[in-house]
Amino acid sequence: MNKIENYWTNRYKDEKTGWDIGYVSTPLKTYFNQLENKDVKILIPGAGNAYEAEYLFNKGFKNVFVLDVSEIPLENFKKRNPIFPESQLILDDFFSHKGQYDLIIEQTFFCSFPPLKETRLAYVNKMQKLLKPNGKLVGLWFDIPLTNDLEKRPFGGDKNLYLSYFKSNFQIKLFDKCYNSIPQRSNSEFFGIFIKR
């Protein structure tokens, strides 16, 4: 077990999973509800218990892939969703993963990496590689102050900081304050849609 896998597995074992709200968040649910093409190939990296994948699968999206570095949330997901294809549950490090997707969903994943320029640019570059031409990265980013603490997750940022990372690799279709966050995240999230250049 490598250092990253060990860290997240221990978080699940110790039930230190404050990011886990127990259901698909309202902004993502609203976005999913307007998607028409159910054949679209979707990746949810750092998916945790993957309520987003569960919601999409139950809505008829059968081409959903769940990626996490820890086996515990993948096992949790399997118990809740026994008919979900096991081949679409991927135990892997995001930066090692290979594949091509039409849509990648961001939900508390970006904010889990130490907020260093090289780490965040590595995330952006990997997202670009995993997306098909004109593929979309869609989801939520925390609008919370970035401190000098490199241990206390989630790591935040502001709009200008986030966009500085994405502007070279992506067309920014939307990146604004989220209007329909769940109450406990009210006024602390951005909703973004980025299209691969």
NUPABA-209799 format. One record per residue: residue in one letter; chain; z, y, x of N, C-alpha, C, CB in turn. Coordinates in steps of 0.2 Angstrom, whole numbers. Glycine has a CB too. Example, Ala and Ser with C-alpha at 12.3 -4.5 7.8 and 13.67 -1.06 7.14 Angstrom:
2
TORDO:a:A:39:-28:66:39:-22:62:39:-16:66:45:-22:57
TORDO:s:A:35:-11:64:36:-5:68:39:0:64:29:-3:70
//
This chain:
197
TORDO:m:A:0:-6:4:0:0:0:0:6:4:6:0:-5
TORDO:n:A:-5:11:3:-5:17:8:0:22:5:-12:19:8
TORDO:k:A:0:27:9:5:32:8:4:36:1:5:38:13
TORDO:i:A:-2:37:-1:-4:41:-7:-2:36:-13:-11:43:-8
TORDO:e:A:-4:30:-13:-3:25:-18:4:24:-19:-7:18:-16
TORDO:n:A:8:23:-13:15:22:-13:19:28:-17:18:21:-6
TORDO:y:A:17:34:-15:20:40:-18:19:40:-26:17:46:-15
TORDO:w:A:13:39:-28:12:39:-36:15:33:-39:5:39:-37
TORDO:t:A:15:27:-36:18:21:-39:25:22:-40:16:15:-35
TORDO:n:A:28:25:-35:36:26:-35:37:32:-40:38:29:-28
TORDO:r:A:33:36:-41:34:41:-47:34:38:-54:28:47:-47
TORDO:y:A:29:33:-55:29:29:-61:35:25:-61:23:25:-61
TORDO:k:A:37:21:-56:43:17:-56:49:21:-58:44:13:-49
TORDO:d:A:50:27:-55:56:31:-56:56:35:-62:57:36:-50
TORDO:e:A:50:34:-66:49:38:-72:49:46:-71:54:36:-78
TORDO:k:A:46:48:-65:46:55:-64:39:57:-65:48:56:-56
TORDO:t:A:37:57:-72:30:58:-74:30:64:-79:27:52:-77
TORDO:g:A:32:70:-77:33:76:-81:26:78:-84:36:81:-78
TORDO:w:A:20:76:-80:14:78:-83:11:74:-89:9:77:-77
TORDO:d:A:15:68:-90:13:64:-95:15:66:-102:15:56:-93
TORDO:i:A:11:68:-106:13:71:-113:13:65:-118:9:77:-115
TORDO:g:A:10:60:-117:10:54:-121:5:54:-126:17:54:-125
TORDO:y:A:0:58:-126:-6:58:-130:-11:63:-127:-4:61:-137
TORDO:v:A:-17:63:-130:-23:67:-127:-21:74:-129:-30:65:-130
TORDO:s:A:-22:79:-124:-20:86:-126:-25:89:-130:-19:90:-119
TORDO:t:A:-23:94:-134:-27:97:-139:-34:100:-136:-23:102:-143
TORDO:p:A:-34:104:-131:-40:106:-128:-45:101:-127:-39:110:-122
TORDO:l:A:-43:95:-124:-48:90:-122:-50:87:-129:-45:85:-117
TORDO:k:A:-45:85:-133:-47:82:-139:-52:86:-143:-41:81:-144
TORDO:t:A:-51:93:-143:-56:97:-146:-63:97:-143:-54:105:-146
TORDO:y:A:-63:97:-137:-69:96:-133:-73:90:-134:-68:97:-125
TORDO:f:A:-69:84:-134:-72:78:-136:-75:77:-143:-66:72:-135
TORDO:n:A:-72:80:-147:-74:80:-154:-81:83:-155:-69:83:-159
TORDO:q:A:-83:87:-151:-90:90:-152:-95:87:-148:-89:98:-150
TORDO:l:A:-93:82:-144:-98:78:-140:-102:74:-145:-95:74:-134
TORDO:e:A:-109:74:-144:-113:70:-149:-116:64:-145:-119:74:-151
TORDO:n:A:-117:64:-139:-120:58:-136:-115:53:-133:-124:60:-129
TORDO:k:A:-114:48:-137:-109:43:-135:-111:38:-130:-107:39:-142
TORDO:d:A:-117:39:-127:-119:35:-121:-117:38:-115:-126:33:-122
TORDO:v:A:-115:44:-115:-113:48:-109:-108:44:-104:-111:55:-110
TORDO:k:A:-110:44:-98:-105:40:-93:-100:45:-91:-109:37:-87
TORDO:i:A:-94:43:-92:-88:48:-91:-83:44:-86:-84:49:-98
TORDO:l:A:-81:49:-81:-75:47:-77:-69:51:-78:-78:47:-69
TORDO:i:A:-63:48:-78:-57:51:-78:-53:49:-72:-53:50:-85
TORDO:p:A:-53:54:-67:-50:52:-61:-43:54:-61:-53:55:-55
TORDO:g:A:-38:50:-57:-31:52:-57:-29:52:-64:-30:59:-54
TORDO:a:A:-31:47:-68:-31:46:-75:-23:45:-78:-35:41:-78
TORDO:g:A:-19:42:-74:-13:40:-76:-13:36:-82:-9:47:-78
TORDO:n:A:-9:37:-87:-9:33:-93:-16:34:-97:-3:34:-97
TORDO:a:A:-20:38:-96:-27:39:-98:-27:39:-106:-31:33:-96
TORDO:y:A:-23:43:-109:-24:44:-116:-31:47:-118:-18:49:-119
TORDO:e:A:-34:51:-113:-40:54:-115:-45:48:-115:-42:59:-109
TORDO:a:A:-45:43:-111:-50:37:-111:-49:33:-117:-49:33:-105
TORDO:e:A:-42:33:-119:-41:29:-125:-44:32:-131:-33:28:-126
TORDO:y:A:-43:39:-132:-46:43:-137:-53:42:-138:-44:50:-137
TORDO:l:A:-57:43:-132:-64:43:-132:-66:36:-134:-66:45:-125
TORDO:f:A:-63:31:-131:-65:24:-132:-65:22:-140:-61:19:-128
TORDO:n:A:-59:24:-143:-58:23:-150:-63:27:-154:-51:25:-152
TORDO:k:A:-66:33:-151:-71:37:-155:-78:34:-154:-71:44:-152
TORDO:g:A:-79:29:-150:-85:25:-149:-89:27:-143:-90:28:-155
TORDO:f:A:-85:30:-138:-88:31:-131:-86:25:-127:-85:38:-128
TORDO:k:A:-91:21:-126:-90:14:-123:-91:15:-115:-94:9:-126
TORDO:n:A:-93:20:-113:-95:21:-106:-90:25:-102:-102:24:-105
TORDO:v:A:-84:24:-103:-78:28:-100:-75:24:-95:-73:30:-106
TORDO:f:A:-74:27:-89:-71:24:-83:-65:27:-81:-76:24:-77
TORDO:v:A:-60:23:-80:-53:26:-79:-51:24:-71:-47:23:-83
TORDO:l:A:-50:29:-67:-48:29:-60:-41:31:-59:-54:32:-56
TORDO:d:A:-37:27:-55:-31:29:-53:-29:25:-46:-25:28:-58
TORDO:v:A:-25:28:-42:-23:25:-36:-17:21:-37:-21:31:-31
TORDO:s:A:-14:21:-42:-8:17:-44:-10:11:-49:-2:21:-46
TORDO:e:A:-7:5:-48:-9:0:-53:-5:1:-59:-8:-7:-50
TORDO:i:A:1:4:-59:6:4:-65:3:7:-71:12:8:-63
TORDO:p:A:0:13:-70:-3:16:-76:-9:12:-79:-5:23:-75
TORDO:l:A:-13:9:-74:-19:5:-77:-16:-1:-81:-23:3:-71
TORDO:e:A:-11:-4:-78:-8:-10:-82:-5:-7:-89:-2:-13:-78
TORDO:n:A:-2:-1:-89:0:2:-95:-5:3:-100:4:8:-94
TORDO:f:A:-11:5:-98:-17:6:-102:-20:0:-105:-22:10:-98
TORDO:k:A:-20:-6:-100:-22:-12:-103:-18:-15:-108:-22:-17:-97
TORDO:k:A:-12:-14:-108:-7:-16:-113:-9:-13:-120:0:-16:-111
TORDO:r:A:-10:-6:-119:-11:-2:-125:-18:-3:-128:-10:5:-124
TORDO:n:A:-23:-5:-124:-30:-6:-126:-33:-12:-123:-34:0:-123
TORDO:p:A:-31:-18:-126:-33:-24:-124:-40:-26:-124:-29:-30:-127
TORDO:i:A:-44:-22:-128:-51:-23:-129:-55:-19:-124:-54:-23:-136
TORDO:f:A:-52:-14:-121:-56:-10:-116:-58:-14:-110:-51:-4:-113
TORDO:p:A:-64:-13:-108:-67:-17:-103:-63:-16:-96:-74:-16:-101
TORDO:e:A:-61:-22:-93:-57:-22:-87:-61:-19:-81:-54:-29:-86
TORDO:s:A:-67:-20:-82:-72:-18:-76:-72:-10:-76:-79:-21:-77
TORDO:q:A:-70:-7:-81:-70:0:-82:-63:3:-80:-72:3:-88
TORDO:l:A:-59:-1:-78:-52:1:-75:-52:0:-68:-46:-3:-78
TORDO:i:A:-52:6:-64:-53:6:-57:-47:8:-53:-59:10:-55
TORDO:l:A:-45:3:-49:-39:5:-44:-42:7:-38:-34:-2:-43
TORDO:d:A:-42:13:-36:-45:16:-30:-43:23:-29:-53:16:-31
TORDO:d:A:-44:25:-23:-43:32:-21:-49:36:-23:-41:32:-13
TORDO:f:A:-48:42:-26:-53:46:-28:-58:47:-23:-50:53:-31
TORDO:f:A:-56:49:-17:-61:51:-11:-65:45:-9:-57:54:-6
TORDO:s:A:-63:39:-10:-66:33:-8:-71:30:-14:-62:27:-6
TORDO:h:A:-70:33:-20:-74:30:-25:-81:32:-25:-71:33:-32
TORDO:k:A:-85:27:-27:-93:28:-27:-95:27:-34:-96:23:-22
TORDO:g:A:-100:31:-36:-102:31:-43:-106:37:-45:-97:29:-48
TORDO:q:A:-109:37:-51:-113:43:-53:-111:44:-61:-121:42:-52
TORDO:y:A:-109:50:-63:-107:51:-69:-110:57:-72:-99:52:-69
TORDO:d:A:-111:57:-79:-113:63:-83:-108:68:-84:-116:61:-89
TORDO:l:A:-102:65:-84:-96:70:-86:-90:67:-83:-95:70:-94
TORDO:i:A:-86:72:-79:-79:70:-76:-74:75:-80:-79:71:-69
TORDO:i:A:-69:71:-82:-63:75:-85:-58:76:-80:-61:71:-91
TORDO:e:A:-56:83:-80:-50:85:-76:-44:86:-81:-52:92:-72
TORDO:q:A:-38:83:-79:-32:84:-83:-26:82:-78:-32:79:-89
TORDO:t:A:-23:88:-75:-18:88:-71:-19:84:-64:-12:84:-74
TORDO:f:A:-26:83:-62:-27:79:-56:-28:84:-50:-34:76:-57
TORDO:f:A:-32:89:-51:-33:94:-46:-26:97:-44:-37:100:-48
TORDO:c:A:-22:98:-48:-15:101:-46:-10:97:-43:-12:104:-53
TORDO:s:A:-12:90:-42:-8:85:-39:-9:85:-31:-9:78:-42
TORDO:f:A:-15:88:-29:-16:89:-22:-12:94:-18:-23:89:-20
TORDO:p:A:-10:94:-12:-7:99:-9:-12:105:-9:-5:97:-2
TORDO:p:A:-10:111:-10:-14:117:-11:-17:120:-5:-11:122:-15
TORDO:l:A:-20:116:-1:-23:118:5:-30:119:4:-22:113:11
TORDO:k:A:-33:124:8:-41:125:7:-45:119:8:-43:131:11
TORDO:e:A:-43:115:13:-47:109:15:-47:104:9:-45:107:22
TORDO:t:A:-41:103:7:-40:98:2:-43:100:-5:-32:97:0
TORDO:r:A:-43:106:-7:-46:108:-13:-54:108:-12:-44:115:-15
TORDO:l:A:-56:110:-7:-64:110:-5:-66:103:-5:-65:113:1
TORDO:a:A:-62:98:-3:-64:91:-3:-64:88:-10:-58:87:1
TORDO:y:A:-60:90:-14:-60:89:-21:-66:91:-24:-54:92:-25
TORDO:v:A:-68:97:-23:-74:100:-26:-80:97:-23:-75:108:-24
TORDO:n:A:-81:95:-17:-87:92:-14:-87:85:-17:-86:92:-6
TORDO:k:A:-82:81:-18:-82:75:-20:-84:75:-28:-75:71:-20
TORDO:m:A:-82:79:-31:-84:80:-38:-91:81:-39:-80:86:-42
TORDO:q:A:-94:85:-34:-101:86:-34:-105:80:-33:-103:92:-29
TORDO:k:A:-102:76:-28:-106:70:-26:-106:64:-32:-103:67:-20
TORDO:l:A:-100:64:-36:-100:59:-41:-103:61:-47:-92:59:-43
TORDO:l:A:-105:67:-48:-109:69:-54:-117:69:-53:-108:77:-56
TORDO:k:A:-120:66:-58:-127:66:-59:-130:73:-59:-130:62:-65
TORDO:p:A:-136:74:-57:-139:81:-58:-138:84:-65:-147:81:-57
TORDO:n:A:-135:90:-65:-133:94:-71:-127:91:-74:-139:94:-76
TORDO:g:A:-124:86:-71:-117:84:-73:-112:89:-74:-115:78:-69
TORDO:k:A:-107:87:-78:-102:92:-80:-95:90:-78:-102:94:-87
TORDO:l:A:-91:95:-75:-84:94:-74:-80:98:-79:-82:96:-66
TORDO:v:A:-76:95:-83:-73:98:-89:-66:97:-89:-77:96:-95
TORDO:g:A:-62:102:-90:-55:100:-91:-50:106:-90:-53:95:-87
TORDO:l:A:-44:105:-88:-39:110:-88:-36:110:-81:-33:108:-93
TORDO:w:A:-35:117:-79:-32:118:-73:-25:123:-74:-37:122:-68
TORDO:f:A:-20:122:-71:-14:125:-72:-14:133:-70:-8:122:-69
TORDO:d:A:-13:137:-74:-12:144:-73:-5:146:-71:-15:149:-78
TORDO:i:A:-3:144:-65:4:145:-63:4:148:-56:9:139:-64
TORDO:p:A:9:152:-54:9:154:-47:9:149:-42:15:159:-46
TORDO:l:A:5:150:-37:5:146:-31:10:148:-26:-2:146:-28
TORDO:t:A:15:144:-24:20:145:-20:18:142:-13:27:143:-22
TORDO:n:A:23:143:-8:22:140:-1:25:133:-1:25:144:4
TORDO:d:A:28:130:-7:30:124:-7:25:118:-7:35:123:-13
TORDO:l:A:24:114:-2:19:109:-2:21:102:-5:16:108:5
TORDO:e:A:27:102:-8:29:96:-11:30:96:-18:36:94:-8
TORDO:k:A:32:102:-21:33:102:-28:27:103:-32:38:108:-29
TORDO:r:A:25:97:-36:20:97:-40:22:99:-47:16:90:-40
TORDO:p:A:17:102:-51:10:103:-50:9:109:-46:6:104:-57
TORDO:f:A:4:109:-42:2:115:-38:-3:120:-42:-1:113:-32
TORDO:g:A:-2:126:-43:-6:130:-47:-11:134:-43:-2:134:-51
TORDO:g:A:-12:140:-46:-17:145:-44:-19:150:-49:-23:142:-41
TORDO:d:A:-23:155:-47:-25:159:-52:-33:159:-53:-23:167:-51
TORDO:k:A:-36:162:-58:-43:161:-59:-47:163:-53:-45:166:-65
TORDO:n:A:-46:168:-50:-50:170:-44:-50:165:-39:-48:177:-41
TORDO:l:A:-44:162:-37:-43:157:-32:-47:151:-34:-36:155:-31
TORDO:y:A:-46:148:-40:-50:142:-42:-57:143:-42:-48:141:-50
TORDO:l:A:-60:149:-44:-67:150:-44:-70:151:-37:-69:156:-48
TORDO:s:A:-66:153:-33:-68:154:-26:-70:147:-23:-63:157:-21
TORDO:y:A:-67:141:-25:-68:135:-23:-74:132:-26:-62:130:-24
TORDO:f:A:-75:133:-33:-81:130:-36:-87:134:-36:-79:130:-43
TORDO:k:A:-87:140:-35:-94:144:-36:-100:142:-31:-92:151:-34
TORDO:s:A:-98:139:-26:-104:137:-21:-107:130:-24:-102:136:-14
TORDO:n:A:-104:126:-27:-106:119:-29:-108:119:-36:-101:114:-27
TORDO:f:A:-105:123:-40:-106:123:-48:-108:129:-51:-99:120:-50
TORDO:q:A:-112:129:-56:-113:134:-61:-107:135:-65:-119:133:-65
TORDO:i:A:-104:140:-66:-98:141:-70:-100:143:-77:-93:146:-67
TORDO:k:A:-100:138:-81:-101:139:-88:-96:143:-92:-103:133:-92
TORDO:l:A:-90:141:-91:-84:143:-94:-78:142:-90:-83:140:-101
TORDO:f:A:-73:147:-89:-67:146:-86:-62:152:-88:-67:146:-78
TORDO:d:A:-59:150:-93:-54:156:-96:-48:153:-98:-58:158:-103
TORDO:k:A:-43:157:-100:-37:155:-103:-38:151:-109:-32:162:-105
TORDO:c:A:-34:145:-109:-35:140:-114:-31:143:-121:-32:134:-112
TORDO:y:A:-35:143:-126:-32:146:-132:-28:141:-137:-38:149:-136
TORDO:n:A:-29:135:-135:-26:129:-139:-22:124:-135:-32:126:-143
TORDO:s:A:-19:127:-130:-14:122:-126:-9:120:-131:-11:126:-121
TORDO:i:A:-6:114:-129:0:111:-132:6:116:-131:2:104:-130
TORDO:p:A:11:117:-136:16:122:-135:19:122:-128:21:121:-140
TORDO:q:A:21:117:-125:24:117:-119:20:119:-113:27:110:-117
TORDO:r:A:13:120:-114:9:123:-109:5:129:-111:4:117:-107
TORDO:s:A:8:132:-116:5:138:-119:5:144:-114:9:141:-125
TORDO:n:A:-1:147:-113:-2:153:-108:-1:150:-101:3:158:-110
TORDO:s:A:-2:144:-100:-2:142:-93:-7:137:-91:5:138:-91
TORDO:e:A:-13:137:-94:-19:133:-93:-25:137:-93:-19:127:-97
TORDO:f:A:-30:135:-89:-37:137:-90:-41:131:-92:-40:140:-83
TORDO:f:A:-46:133:-97:-50:128:-99:-57:129:-95:-51:127:-106
TORDO:g:A:-60:124:-92:-66:125:-88:-71:120:-89:-64:125:-81
TORDO:i:A:-78:123:-89:-84:119:-89:-88:121:-83:-88:119:-96
TORDO:f:A:-89:116:-78:-93:118:-72:-99:113:-72:-88:117:-66
TORDO:i:A:-105:115:-71:-111:111:-71:-113:111:-64:-116:115:-75
TORDO:k:A:-114:105:-62:-117:103:-55:-123:107:-53:-118:96:-53
TORDO:r:A:-123:111:-48:-129:114:-46:-135:110:-43:-128:120:-40
//
